[in-house]
Amino acid sequence: MSGQSGEDGPRQASCPSAPPEPGATLFGIVTAPGQVAYLNPGVPATQDLIESFAQEGVPIENRLRFAGPCMEHRCVQWAGEPGAGRCGLVDRALDALKITEGPETLPNCAIRATCRWYAQHKRHACAACPEVIRKPPPG
C-alpha cells in the first residue's frame, strides 16, 4: 500500500528526500550537520522559491529538505517488488547511524502523516531524517 487512508481515500506516501523541484514541499531547513528546523506547514516549492535559494557553494539539497510523492519501484532507493517493497535509503541510514531508538519528542514535521520513512520505522525514522542530505560532499 502506498499511502494511508484518509477521509478522501488513500493518500500518496511522501518521500522526505525528494529533489528540489516545483511541486515538492519544503519541509525543513538544515541548520547544522544533523540538525533540521522543520517547517509546519510545509511550503510549496515553486521555481521562483528554488531559484531564490540557489547560491554558489553549498548545493540547495544540502541546505533544505524537500518532500515529494514516493516513487516506489521507480526509485533507485526502492527495495523489493512494485507494491510490496520499502524505501532502502532509510533502512541503510538507520543501519549506518546505528540508530536503535527514536527521539522522545517527535519533531513538528509537516509530512509525518504521509512520510514513507515514518510508516516503515516510526520514531526511529525521525532520528535518522536530519542526518540525510541529498548530495553528500565528494570524498
N, C-alpha and C positions, 0 to 999 in steps of 0.2 A: 504494500500500500504506500502511495507516495505522499500522502498528507494526512491531516487529521480531519475528522468530521466537525462541521460547524453548523450553524442554523441554515446556512446557504449551501450545504453539501460539503463534499470533501475539499480541503484546502491544499494547495500545492505546497510541498515541502520546500523550505528555503535553504540555500547554500550560504553559510556565513563566510565563505571565501571566494565570493564572486568577483569578476573583474569590474573595474570602474567604467561602466558604460551606461548610456541613457537607458532608463527603465529599472536600473538597480536601485537599491535603497542604501543610503549612507547611514550606518547604524553605530559607528564608533570612530573615535579619533585616537590614534596611537600617541600617548603622551611620553612614553619612555619604553625601552625594551621590556616586553612582558606586561605592559600596562595599557589599558584602553579605557578612555572615558566614553561611556555608552550614551547614545542619543535616544531618547524615547519621548515622543515618537521619532521614528527614523525619518530621514529627509530624502524625498525622491531625487534621484540623480538625473540631472539634465546635462546636456552638452556644455552649456554655459557654466554650470557649477563645477563640472570636471575640469574644464579649461581654466577656471579661476584658481583651482588648487594646483594645477600643473606648474612645477617650478623646476629649474635645473638642479641637479644634485640628487637628492633622495627621491626615488620614484613615489608617485602618489599612492601606489599599492602598499608601500611601507609606512605611510603616514595615516591612511584612512582605511576603515573596514567597510566593505560593501557586501550586501546580501542580494541574491537573485534566486530565481527558481532553480531547484536542484535538477540537474540534467540526467540524473541516474545513470543508466548504462551508456549514455552518450558522452560521459565524462571520463577522462583518463584515470581519475581517482576512484572510480566505482569498482567495487569488489563483488563479484557474483553475477548472476543472470539478470536479465531485464525483469523487473517486477519482484525480484526476490533477492536483492543484494543489499549492500550497505556502502556508506562512504568509507573508503580505506584511508583517506587523509587523516581523519580524526582518530581512527584506530592506531595509525602509526605515530601520531603526535602524542597520544596518551602513553604509548609504549616508550617512545624516545625520552619523554619527560618524566617517566616513571611515576605518573600520577595514580595514586591509589585512593584518593578521596577528593571530594569537591569542596568548594567554599561553603562555609557555614551559612552565609547570607548570599543569595544569588544576586548577580548584578541586575540593574534595572535595564534589561535588554529588550529592544523593540521587536525582536524576531523570535523570542523563545517559543511562542505558541506554535510556530511552524518550523522551527530550526531542525534540520536533519540531524545534526550532531547531538542536540539535546534529546531528540527522540531515541537515538541509539544509546547514549551514555548518561543521560540525565545530568546531575550536577558535576560529574567528572568532566563532561564536555566544557562546562563553564570554566573549569580550572585551566584547560588547555587553550581555549579560544584566544585569550590575549597574547599567547605565545606564537600564534600562527600569523605569518605575513605571506603575501603572495609572491614576492620576489626577494628571497634571501640574498644577502651580499655574496658576490662571487668569492670562491676560495675555499 
